[in-house]
Amino acid sequence: MRGEPFLDVLPIWGVFLCTLLLVLLSVEGGYRLGRRRHQRSPEEKEGPVGAMVGATLGLLAFLLAFTFGLAASRFDARREVVLDEANAIGTTYLRAAMLPGHRDELRALLREYVDVRLETVRTGRVKEGIRRSEELQGQLWARTVTLGEKNPGSIVVGLFTQSLNEVIDLHAKRVAVTIRSRIPGVIWVGLYVVAALSFAGMGYQSGLAGASRSVEILAVALAFSAVIWLIADLDRPGEGLLQVNQQAMLDLQSSLGEPKR
């Protein structure tokens, strides 16, 4: 898919390992370059290099905070749209009971619609779930049009049409925030480039000072990789440990009748 983040080719655990490897290689490369520079040009001072390293690390921290905030806000948006959709479907289901016709058929379609939404989340078959949801929307709308033609002045039919239209709109919104609203690939590229330069600068400063390799850099690399893993997890619906709670839809399914087995 065009515009899909390039990191999606890796599983989330692969993102963690690749990030860890990148950090360690950057530090090691910078360290070796610093040692070589120290031997050839001992007059180069550590102080100016430390200032530049501090500047790049500050920029890296800013990019991390920005990217994490972006992923967290979109995770919250996915959580809110689940609640909004559950409320909209529940309202549509209640209003269907007052319709002058097709009420049982429409309510059965709404129950199936909820089942499809939950099954899509459970199995991860997003394309199939979207296709089936849109088929059910078409069936619901066709029957609503028939009701509207037979009862042009009915307030109840008008209210039901309004709530059904909201359900369809929320489907489009949920697809947008779940599938299409992702962290752009250019941000990931920028983040990794700045990270590589920052950690290479740390290693360069250490090598320039003539210090030995410190095991503390492993803790820094692990911490940075964990943050990247967390951002990737927030950005990927349907994968990882951080998933949007579907309790609102489960409660709705229970209130509409027995769930399908």
C-alpha positions as CSV (number, residue, x, y, z in Angstrom):
1,M,0.0,0.0,0.0
2,R,1.3,3.4,-1.0
3,G,2.4,5.5,2.0
4,E,2.6,2.5,4.3
5,P,5.4,2.9,6.9
6,F,8.5,1.0,5.8
7,L,8.9,-0.5,9.3
8,D,5.7,-2.6,8.7
9,V,7.9,-5.2,6.9
10,L,9.3,-6.1,10.4
11,P,7.4,-7.5,13.3
12,I,7.4,-5.4,16.4
13,W,10.0,-7.5,18.1
14,G,12.1,-7.2,14.9
15,V,11.8,-3.4,15.2
16,F,13.2,-3.7,18.8
17,L,16.2,-5.8,17.7
18,C,17.0,-3.8,14.6
19,T,16.9,-0.6,16.6
20,L,19.2,-2.1,19.3
21,L,21.6,-3.3,16.6
22,L,21.6,0.2,14.9
23,V,22.4,1.9,18.2
24,L,25.2,-0.4,19.1
25,L,26.7,-0.2,15.6
26,S,26.5,3.6,15.6
27,V,28.2,3.8,19.0
28,E,30.9,1.4,18.0
29,G,31.5,3.1,14.7
30,G,31.7,6.5,16.3
31,Y,34.0,5.1,19.0
32,R,36.5,3.7,16.6
33,L,36.5,6.9,14.5
34,G,37.1,8.8,17.7
35,R,40.1,6.6,18.8
36,R,41.6,7.0,15.3
37,R,41.1,10.7,15.4
38,H,42.6,10.9,18.9
39,Q,45.7,9.1,17.7
40,R,46.1,11.3,14.5
41,S,45.0,14.6,15.9
42,P,45.5,14.7,19.7
43,E,45.0,18.5,19.7
44,E,41.3,18.1,18.9
45,K,39.4,19.1,22.1
46,E,36.7,17.0,23.7
47,G,34.7,20.1,24.9
48,P,33.3,21.3,21.5
49,V,32.5,17.8,20.5
50,G,30.6,17.3,23.8
51,A,28.5,20.4,23.0
52,M,27.6,19.1,19.6
53,V,26.7,15.7,20.9
54,G,24.5,17.3,23.5
55,A,22.7,19.3,20.8
56,T,22.0,16.2,18.7
57,L,20.8,14.3,21.7
58,G,18.5,17.1,22.5
59,L,17.1,17.0,19.0
60,L,16.7,13.2,19.3
61,A,14.7,13.7,22.5
62,F,12.5,16.2,20.8
63,L,11.8,13.9,17.9
64,L,11.1,11.0,20.3
65,A,8.6,13.1,22.3
66,F,6.9,14.3,19.1
67,T,6.6,10.8,17.6
68,F,5.4,9.3,20.8
69,G,2.8,12.0,21.2
70,L,1.7,11.4,17.6
71,A,1.3,7.7,18.2
72,A,-0.5,8.1,21.5
73,S,-3.0,10.6,20.1
74,R,-3.9,8.3,17.3
75,F,-4.3,5.4,19.8
76,D,-6.7,7.5,21.8
77,A,-8.6,8.3,18.6
78,R,-9.0,4.6,17.9
79,R,-10.2,4.0,21.4
80,E,-12.8,6.9,21.2
81,V,-14.2,5.8,17.9
82,V,-14.9,2.3,19.3
83,L,-17.1,3.8,22.0
84,D,-18.8,6.2,19.6
85,E,-19.6,3.4,17.2
86,A,-21.0,1.2,19.9
87,N,-23.2,4.0,21.1
88,A,-24.4,4.7,17.5
89,I,-25.2,1.1,16.8
90,G,-27.0,0.7,20.1
91,T,-29.1,3.8,19.4
92,T,-29.9,2.5,15.8
93,Y,-30.9,-0.8,17.2
94,L,-33.3,0.7,19.8
95,R,-34.9,3.0,17.2
96,A,-35.4,0.0,14.8
97,A,-37.9,-1.4,17.3
98,M,-40.3,1.5,16.6
99,L,-40.2,1.2,12.8
100,P,-43.4,0.5,11.0
101,G,-41.8,-2.4,9.1
102,H,-38.7,-4.5,8.6
103,R,-37.8,-4.1,12.2
104,D,-36.8,-7.7,12.9
105,E,-34.8,-7.9,9.7
106,L,-33.0,-4.6,10.4
107,R,-32.2,-5.6,14.0
108,A,-30.9,-9.0,12.9
109,L,-28.6,-7.2,10.4
110,L,-27.4,-4.9,13.2
111,R,-26.6,-7.8,15.4
112,E,-24.6,-9.4,12.6
113,Y,-22.9,-6.1,12.0
114,V,-21.6,-6.0,15.6
115,D,-20.5,-9.6,15.4
116,V,-18.5,-8.8,12.2
117,R,-16.8,-5.9,13.9
118,L,-15.7,-8.0,16.8
119,E,-14.7,-10.9,14.7
120,T,-12.5,-8.6,12.6
121,V,-10.6,-7.5,15.6
122,R,-10.3,-11.0,17.0
123,T,-9.0,-12.6,13.8
124,G,-7.1,-9.6,12.3
125,R,-8.8,-10.2,8.8
126,V,-9.3,-6.5,8.2
127,K,-10.0,-6.5,4.5
128,E,-12.6,-9.2,4.8
129,G,-14.2,-7.5,7.8
130,I,-14.4,-4.2,6.0
131,R,-15.9,-5.8,2.9
132,R,-18.6,-7.6,5.0
133,S,-19.3,-4.5,7.1
134,E,-19.9,-2.5,3.9
135,E,-22.2,-5.3,2.5
136,L,-24.3,-5.1,5.7
137,Q,-24.4,-1.4,5.5
138,G,-25.7,-1.6,1.9
139,Q,-28.4,-4.1,3.0
140,L,-29.4,-1.9,6.0
141,W,-29.6,1.2,3.8
142,A,-31.6,-0.5,1.1
143,R,-34.3,-1.5,3.6
144,T,-34.2,1.9,5.1
145,V,-34.8,3.5,1.7
146,T,-37.8,1.2,1.2
147,L,-39.2,2.3,4.5
148,G,-38.6,5.9,3.7
149,E,-40.5,5.6,0.4
150,K,-43.4,3.9,2.1
151,N,-43.5,6.3,5.0
152,P,-42.3,9.7,3.7
153,G,-43.6,11.7,6.6
154,S,-42.6,9.3,9.5
155,I,-40.5,10.9,12.2
156,V,-39.5,7.5,13.5
157,V,-38.1,6.5,10.1
158,G,-36.3,9.9,9.9
159,L,-34.7,9.3,13.3
160,F,-33.6,5.8,12.4
161,T,-32.2,7.0,9.1
162,Q,-30.2,9.7,10.9
163,S,-28.7,7.1,13.4
164,L,-27.9,4.6,10.6
165,N,-26.2,7.3,8.7
166,E,-24.1,8.0,11.8
167,V,-23.1,4.3,12.0
168,I,-22.0,4.4,8.4
169,D,-20.0,7.6,9.0
170,L,-18.3,6.1,12.0
171,H,-17.3,3.1,10.0
172,A,-15.4,5.4,7.6
173,K,-13.9,7.2,10.6
174,R,-12.8,3.9,12.2
175,V,-11.2,2.7,9.0
176,A,-9.4,6.0,8.7
177,V,-8.0,6.1,12.2
178,T,-7.2,2.4,12.3
179,I,-5.6,1.7,8.9
180,R,-4.8,5.0,7.2
181,S,-3.8,7.3,10.1
182,R,-0.3,6.1,10.8
183,I,3.0,7.7,11.6
184,P,4.5,8.7,8.2
185,G,7.5,6.9,7.0
186,V,9.5,10.1,6.6
187,I,9.2,10.7,10.4
188,W,10.6,7.2,11.1
189,V,13.5,7.8,8.7
190,G,14.3,11.2,10.3
191,L,14.1,9.7,13.7
192,Y,16.5,6.9,12.9
193,V,18.9,9.2,11.1
194,V,19.1,11.5,14.0
195,A,19.4,8.6,16.4
196,A,22.3,7.1,14.4
197,L,24.1,10.4,14.3
198,S,23.5,11.1,18.0
199,F,24.8,7.7,19.2
200,A,27.7,7.8,16.8
201,G,28.6,11.2,18.3
202,M,28.5,9.7,21.8
203,G,30.9,6.9,20.7
204,Y,33.1,9.5,18.9
205,Q,33.3,11.6,22.0
206,S,34.2,8.6,24.2
207,G,36.9,7.5,21.7
208,L,38.3,11.0,21.4
209,A,38.7,11.2,25.2
210,G,40.6,7.9,25.1
211,A,38.1,6.2,27.4
212,S,37.4,2.5,27.3
213,R,34.0,1.1,26.1
214,S,31.4,1.4,28.9
215,V,28.8,-1.3,29.5
216,E,26.4,1.6,30.4
217,I,25.9,2.2,26.7
218,L,24.0,-1.2,26.5
219,A,21.5,0.2,29.0
220,V,21.1,3.3,26.9
221,A,20.6,1.3,23.8
222,L,18.1,-1.0,25.4
223,A,16.1,2.0,26.8
224,F,16.0,3.7,23.4
225,S,15.0,0.5,21.6
226,A,12.2,0.0,24.2
227,V,10.8,3.4,23.5
228,I,10.9,2.8,19.8
229,W,9.2,-0.5,20.3
230,L,6.5,1.2,22.4
231,I,5.9,3.8,19.7
232,A,5.7,1.1,17.0
233,D,3.2,-0.9,19.2
234,L,1.0,2.2,19.6
235,D,1.1,2.8,15.9
236,R,0.1,-0.7,14.8
237,P,-3.5,-1.7,15.5
238,G,-4.0,-5.4,15.6
239,E,-0.4,-6.2,16.6
240,G,1.6,-6.1,19.8
241,L,0.6,-5.8,23.4
242,L,-1.1,-2.4,23.3
243,Q,-4.6,-3.0,21.9
244,V,-7.7,-0.9,22.0
245,N,-10.2,-2.3,24.5
246,Q,-13.3,-3.6,22.7
247,Q,-15.4,-3.8,25.9
248,A,-17.9,-1.3,24.7
249,M,-18.6,-3.4,21.6
250,L,-18.7,-6.6,23.7
251,D,-21.2,-5.0,26.1
252,L,-23.3,-4.0,23.1
253,Q,-23.2,-7.5,21.7
254,S,-24.4,-8.9,25.0
255,S,-27.2,-6.4,25.2
256,L,-28.4,-7.2,21.6
257,G,-28.6,-11.0,22.2
258,E,-26.5,-14.1,22.3
259,P,-23.2,-13.7,20.4
260,K,-22.5,-16.0,17.6
261,R,-20.4,-19.0,18.3
